[in-house]
Amino acid sequence: MLRAVIFDLEGTLLQTEALEALSFGYAATELRPELDETDVASASDALLGRPPRAVSVELLKRFDLERDARERARRLTTRRFAAQTPWQVLLGLKLRAFDRALSEPATVLSHSYPRNSALARELRRDGRRTALCTGLGWRQARRTLAALGLGGAFDFVATREDVARGKPDPELDLLAARELGVRPEECLAVEGSPAGVEAALAAGMRAVAFTTPLTRRRFKGSKLLERCWTADDSHALCAVVAPPDGNGGVT
């Protein structure tokens, strides 16, 4: 019997991939203002799924930013701070831009999945136990949830700061189940990434992969989708998690 639903934040409630791409665009134009940030964002989006270091290295080459990044690193190097490599400079600027984006409610709302947020509220209102397991830090998660109108929508919120190992390790999901007072097999995890689905399955939970055009590429070649439900949009997700007629779906 399903007693609890555990949501991820990135890729399910928030279009994190789009914000990540925009943040790389902002970072690149900070190094070279004459660049078109939308061009950099599009290039970053095409690299979705690669490790952040690999994305940074590729963007440095593609937009000839290495010299600019080295100059920025030279200015930042002091007796207290060691020199950074060019990819570290670009990635650091991107992380700062991403954090700034999460602090702007209008930006968060414009990159959200409103129906998924409504689903989370409806589930708790209907008596389901709900939790959020996110790879964001507590400060970022709190601000983002407030912007989404979900500040009090979950019985428990777990962030990367609450565990030693993040997804795909199941530690976050197992922590949420313990705090909710339910067994892992009584939980359904709503995830937007292969790492999230892998973590939920490793925890012994059932999982729904929310695979939008922004995230579907990340599952390409993965056999994880054969082991979970899939939902290609918010309407499909609602039909799986909380079917309107009370029949079917996940029980």
Backbone torsions as a table, in degrees:
resi	resn	phi	psi	omega
1	MET	NA	136.6	178.8
2	LEU	-82.8	120.0	-179.6
3	ARG	-114.7	-18.4	-175.7
4	ALA	-146.2	147.7	176.0
5	VAL	-121.6	128.0	-179.0
6	ILE	-112.5	119.4	-179.0
7	PHE	-98.1	143.1	162.4
8	ASP	-84.9	161.7	176.0
9	LEU	-96.5	-49.6	-176.4
10	GLU	-73.9	122.1	176.9
11	GLY	86.6	-8.2	179.1
12	THR	-120.5	-43.3	174.8
13	LEU	-103.4	-25.4	-177.6
14	LEU	-129.1	137.0	177.4
15	GLN	-78.3	69.4	-173.2
16	THR	-59.9	-38.7	-176.4
17	GLU	-61.0	-40.5	178.5
18	ALA	-65.3	-40.9	178.8
19	LEU	-66.9	-36.1	177.7
20	GLU	-62.6	-44.4	-179.4
21	ALA	-64.2	-44.1	178.3
22	LEU	-61.6	-37.3	-178.4
23	SER	-67.0	-36.0	174.3
24	PHE	-65.2	-35.9	177.0
25	GLY	-63.0	-45.0	178.0
26	TYR	-62.1	-40.9	-178.7
27	ALA	-63.2	-43.3	-179.0
28	ALA	-64.7	-40.4	-179.6
29	THR	-73.2	-19.0	173.6
30	GLU	-71.5	-31.8	175.9
31	LEU	-77.9	-36.9	-179.5
32	ARG	-143.1	97.1	-173.2
33	PRO	-58.2	-26.2	-176.4
34	GLU	-75.9	-9.2	177.3
35	LEU	-69.0	152.5	173.8
36	ASP	-88.9	114.2	-176.0
37	GLU	-62.4	-28.8	179.4
38	THR	-68.9	-31.9	176.7
39	ASP	-65.9	-42.9	179.6
40	VAL	-66.6	-41.2	179.8
41	ALA	-62.0	-40.8	179.1
42	SER	-64.6	-40.5	178.2
43	ALA	-65.7	-39.7	178.4
44	SER	-65.0	-41.9	180.0
45	ASP	-60.6	-36.4	179.8
46	ALA	-68.0	-18.7	-179.4
47	LEU	-97.3	10.5	-177.5
48	LEU	-51.6	133.5	179.0
49	GLY	103.4	-19.5	177.2
50	ARG	-80.1	157.3	176.7
51	PRO	-61.5	149.1	-178.8
52	PRO	-53.6	-38.5	179.4
53	ARG	-62.3	-43.5	-179.1
54	ALA	-64.6	-38.9	177.5
55	VAL	-63.6	-44.6	-179.4
56	SER	-61.7	-45.1	-179.8
57	VAL	-61.2	-43.9	-178.6
58	GLU	-65.6	-41.5	180.0
59	LEU	-67.8	-35.8	176.6
60	LEU	-59.9	-42.1	-179.6
61	LYS	-71.4	-46.6	-173.6
62	ARG	-63.8	-35.3	-177.0
63	PHE	-109.9	14.4	174.9
64	ASP	52.0	53.0	-174.8
65	LEU	-104.7	1.2	-172.6
66	GLU	-63.8	-42.1	179.9
67	ARG	-64.1	-40.8	178.4
68	ASP	-63.2	-40.3	-179.8
69	ALA	-67.9	-37.9	178.3
70	ARG	-65.3	-38.3	178.1
71	GLU	-65.4	-41.1	176.7
72	ARG	-63.2	-41.1	179.5
73	ALA	-63.8	-39.6	180.0
74	ARG	-62.1	-40.3	-179.4
75	ARG	-70.1	-28.3	-177.5
76	LEU	-86.2	-16.9	-176.8
77	THR	-74.2	127.7	177.7
78	THR	-137.5	-177.1	177.0
79	ARG	-64.9	-26.7	-178.2
80	ARG	-89.6	-25.3	-175.5
81	PHE	-122.3	124.3	-179.8
82	ALA	-71.1	160.0	179.1
83	ALA	-65.7	144.7	176.3
84	GLN	-104.0	152.9	173.5
85	THR	-77.9	161.7	179.8
86	PRO	-55.7	-42.1	-178.9
87	TRP	-66.3	-32.1	177.0
88	GLN	-68.3	-36.0	178.0
89	VAL	-63.2	-49.9	-179.0
90	LEU	-63.3	-42.7	-179.3
91	LEU	-65.9	-37.6	177.8
92	GLY	-63.8	-41.3	177.1
93	LEU	-65.4	-37.8	178.2
94	LYS	-64.5	-44.0	179.9
95	LEU	-63.1	-37.7	177.5
96	ARG	-66.5	-41.0	178.5
97	ALA	-66.2	-38.2	179.2
98	PHE	-65.4	-43.0	178.2
99	ASP	-62.9	-39.2	178.3
100	ARG	-64.9	-39.3	179.3
101	ALA	-62.9	-39.0	-179.6
102	LEU	-70.0	-16.8	179.3
103	SER	-88.9	-2.0	-178.6
104	GLU	-106.9	103.0	-176.5
105	PRO	-52.6	-39.8	-178.7
106	ALA	-64.5	-38.9	178.6
107	THR	-66.5	-43.3	178.8
108	VAL	-61.1	-47.7	-178.6
109	LEU	-62.9	-37.1	-178.8
110	SER	-73.2	-10.9	178.1
111	HIS	-121.1	37.7	-177.8
112	SER	-113.5	170.6	171.7
113	TYR	-112.8	87.8	-172.7
114	PRO	-56.0	-38.8	-178.1
115	ARG	-67.4	-32.8	178.3
116	ASN	-69.2	-37.8	176.2
117	SER	-64.2	-41.3	178.5
118	ALA	-63.3	-37.3	178.3
119	LEU	-61.5	-43.2	179.4
120	ALA	-60.6	-42.3	179.1
121	ARG	-66.5	-41.4	-177.8
122	GLU	-65.3	-39.2	-179.2
123	LEU	-62.0	-44.9	-179.4
124	ARG	-68.6	-38.0	178.4
125	ARG	-63.6	-30.5	-179.9
126	ASP	-86.3	5.1	174.7
127	GLY	98.5	2.4	176.3
128	ARG	-78.7	142.3	171.8
129	ARG	-75.3	137.1	-178.7
130	THR	-133.2	149.0	177.3
131	ALA	-144.3	163.5	175.6
132	LEU	-124.8	130.7	175.8
133	CYS	-122.1	111.8	-173.6
134	THR	-127.0	149.0	175.1
135	GLY	-83.2	-2.6	175.9
136	LEU	-77.3	162.6	173.1
137	GLY	-76.8	167.2	-175.7
138	TRP	-61.0	-43.4	-177.9
139	ARG	-63.0	-45.8	179.0
140	GLN	-64.4	-42.6	-179.2
141	ALA	-63.5	-43.6	-178.7
142	ARG	-62.6	-44.5	179.8
143	ARG	-65.3	-41.1	-178.2
144	THR	-66.3	-44.3	179.3
145	LEU	-63.3	-38.4	178.1
146	ALA	-62.5	-43.0	179.9
147	ALA	-64.7	-32.3	-179.4
148	LEU	-83.4	-4.6	-176.9
149	GLY	75.6	26.7	-176.8
150	LEU	-117.7	22.4	-176.7
151	GLY	-55.9	-35.5	-179.8
152	GLY	-120.0	26.1	-172.4
153	ALA	-86.3	-10.9	-175.3
154	PHE	-121.0	145.7	176.4
155	ASP	-70.9	-26.9	-179.3
156	PHE	-153.5	141.6	176.9
157	VAL	-124.9	125.7	177.3
158	ALA	-117.3	132.9	179.4
159	THR	-117.9	175.2	-179.1
160	ARG	-62.6	-21.0	-178.7
161	GLU	-78.8	-8.8	-177.6
162	ASP	-93.1	-6.2	-175.7
163	VAL	-135.7	163.7	177.6
164	ALA	-83.8	-29.9	-176.2
165	ARG	-130.7	129.5	178.6
166	GLY	-87.6	-179.0	178.0
167	LYS	-60.3	141.2	17.9
168	PRO	-85.6	4.6	173.3
169	ASP	-65.6	142.6	-176.5
170	PRO	-80.5	5.6	-172.8
171	GLU	-56.8	-42.8	179.8
172	LEU	-61.6	-46.6	-178.3
173	ASP	-65.7	-40.5	179.6
174	LEU	-66.5	-35.8	175.9
175	LEU	-62.9	-44.6	179.9
176	ALA	-61.7	-43.6	-179.8
177	ALA	-61.9	-42.3	179.0
178	ARG	-62.0	-45.0	-177.6
179	GLU	-68.3	-29.5	177.7
180	LEU	-80.7	-14.4	179.9
181	GLY	75.6	32.6	179.6
182	VAL	-128.6	161.2	176.5
183	ARG	-81.7	149.8	179.6
184	PRO	-53.8	-38.3	-178.5
185	GLU	-69.5	-9.0	176.8
186	GLU	-95.4	6.8	-176.4
187	CYS	-111.4	146.3	171.0
188	LEU	-117.0	126.6	179.1
189	ALA	-102.9	130.0	176.6
190	VAL	-101.8	112.1	-171.7
191	GLU	-126.5	151.0	-179.9
192	GLY	-116.4	10.1	-178.4
193	SER	-142.2	156.0	175.5
194	PRO	-58.0	-39.8	-179.7
195	ALA	-62.7	-38.5	179.5
196	GLY	-67.6	-43.6	178.2
197	VAL	-64.4	-42.6	179.2
198	GLU	-60.5	-41.4	179.4
199	ALA	-63.5	-45.1	-179.0
200	ALA	-62.7	-44.3	-179.9
201	LEU	-65.8	-38.7	178.0
202	ALA	-65.3	-28.0	178.3
203	ALA	-78.5	-8.9	-178.1
204	GLY	89.1	17.1	-179.7
205	MET	-97.5	162.6	167.4
206	ARG	-84.9	156.7	-174.8
207	ALA	-140.7	149.5	171.6
208	VAL	-120.1	124.5	176.5
209	ALA	-91.8	116.8	177.4
210	PHE	-89.6	101.5	-170.5
211	THR	-111.8	87.6	176.5
212	THR	-84.3	170.4	176.1
213	PRO	-54.4	-28.9	179.4
214	LEU	-71.9	-29.3	-173.5
215	THR	-112.2	-13.2	-172.9
216	ARG	-60.4	-34.2	-178.5
217	ARG	-62.7	-27.4	-177.9
218	ARG	-69.3	-22.6	179.5
219	PHE	-92.1	-4.1	-176.6
220	LYS	-59.5	129.3	179.8
221	GLY	81.4	-3.3	179.8
222	SER	-90.8	143.5	176.8
223	LYS	-92.8	4.8	-178.6
224	LEU	-61.9	-34.4	-177.1
225	LEU	-66.2	-16.9	176.6
226	GLU	-78.4	-10.9	-174.9
227	ARG	-112.2	8.5	-178.7
228	CYS	-149.0	170.0	171.3
229	TRP	-75.3	156.7	175.2
230	THR	-128.1	149.5	176.5
231	ALA	-139.7	119.9	-175.0
232	ASP	-88.6	-6.5	175.4
233	ASP	-158.8	177.8	-175.2
234	SER	-66.3	-35.4	179.0
235	HIS	-64.5	-41.9	178.4
236	ALA	-65.8	-37.1	179.1
237	LEU	-63.3	-44.5	178.8
238	CYS	-62.7	-37.0	-179.7
239	ALA	-66.5	-33.3	179.3
240	VAL	-76.7	-47.2	-172.9
241	VAL	-81.6	-42.1	-175.4
242	ALA	-143.1	75.0	-178.4
243	PRO	-59.7	137.6	-174.3
244	PRO	-61.1	-27.5	-177.7
245	ASP	-91.4	-0.4	178.4
246	GLY	79.1	0.2	179.2
247	ASN	-112.7	158.1	178.1
248	GLY	72.2	-156.7	-179.5
249	GLY	65.4	-156.8	-177.8
250	VAL	-97.0	123.0	-179.2
251	THR	-127.4	NA	NA
